[in-house]
């Protein structure tokens, strides 16, 4: 079984990617987002708000469950926010916390945990970070 963990799987590119992967028979997708919008026998949803770093840290064990039958495991960091556009010095400080937590801190925590949890596995392990204007 090929396992995919995709953040931001409830809409946009993340949802399209999850749906495309599920067309292949030997795949399982875990979508990580606030809301579940995909119904499929090989899709699981982990509700998580990536802007809530305390919740992210408390729920990482749910995202990275043991997968002893894995032929491969892929983490796709897709979720991000652009936030408010403006000049530094004119933006509220909360803007930076929100945008950096979702687009940088949470993905770093996910990558760190992915590498740690699956370090002993011999199957291919891949991390894909999707960049956008939010980067």
Phi, psi and omega in degrees: 000136176260120183258137178233131174248116187237121175276150181068035184277004184273345180198172175060218183299319180299318179293316179298319179295315178300314181296322179292317179298321182292348175288340178274134190291330187258045183230154174222134180241132169252113178269131180245109179194176181291325186230144175270127178232003181244132173242116181200147183299331182254023177245132173239152181239134173244105179292127181198131176262109185291351175276350178258087187298326177298316178293321178302308181299321181289339185247007180301325179298334178283331181283322187247068178286155176301140179228072186296338181264013186291131168275332175196157176224130182232131172257125176247107174275098185249326184294137177196163175229143177278322181076192182284135177269132179178183181269141174299136184101342179245358182258148175289147182299330179300331179303317183291319179300311181298307184296318181288323178299312183287318189267343184229306186292309180299314177300322178296319178294320178296315179297316180300314181290320177304309182295323180290310184294324185253017183300323184276358183277148181263350180285160176299135177235127186231141172242127177242118177256117181269125182257151179209196175300336179292334181294000000 
